[in-house]
Amino acid sequence: MKKVVLSMTFAIIAVLGFNFNSTAQTEVAAEITSGPQITIDKIVHDYGTIEQGANGECVFTVTNTGNEPLVISLCKGSCGCTVPTCPKEPIAAGASATITVRYDTKRVGPINKSVTITSNASNEPRKVVRIKGKINAKPTGSAPISTGTPTNN
């Protein structure tokens, strides 16, 4: 008899514990999905191969998929050659804004830089986007111009 009562007690405790845990998980999930939510149209912008001095500007579109205003407090490039411009005003729920990134294309070689976006988003308060590609040197000079007169050597 003691074994039956003891088994029933454990079964009741297990059921109550499971229900409490389920309720706690539901409350945590509700907290995560409420508030501002950041969604970005792309994580990487690929310039491909461009020429030195070409336009090094690209745009990332940020959407607030949450239910409260999204405030971007800081956008920081991984170096001085990568300069992001972020919206200063809060982004309303359901609205979008752009982050413009300007890369200094005077530098020749591969591009692999990042921009860290810090916000009040409940899903990802710190989001990193990247830019990549390759810059080829601008051709220097041109082929000699022919005068049409042959030269004897």
Buried (B, 14 or more C-beta within 10 A) or exposed (E): EEEEEEEEEEEEEEEEEEEEEEEEEEEEEEEEEEBBBBBBEEEEBEBEEBEBEBEBBBEBEBBBBBEBBBBBEEBEBBEEBBBBEBBEEBBEBEBBBEBBBBBBBEEEEEBEBBBBBBBBBBBEEEBEBBBBBBBEEEEEEEEEEEEEEEEEE
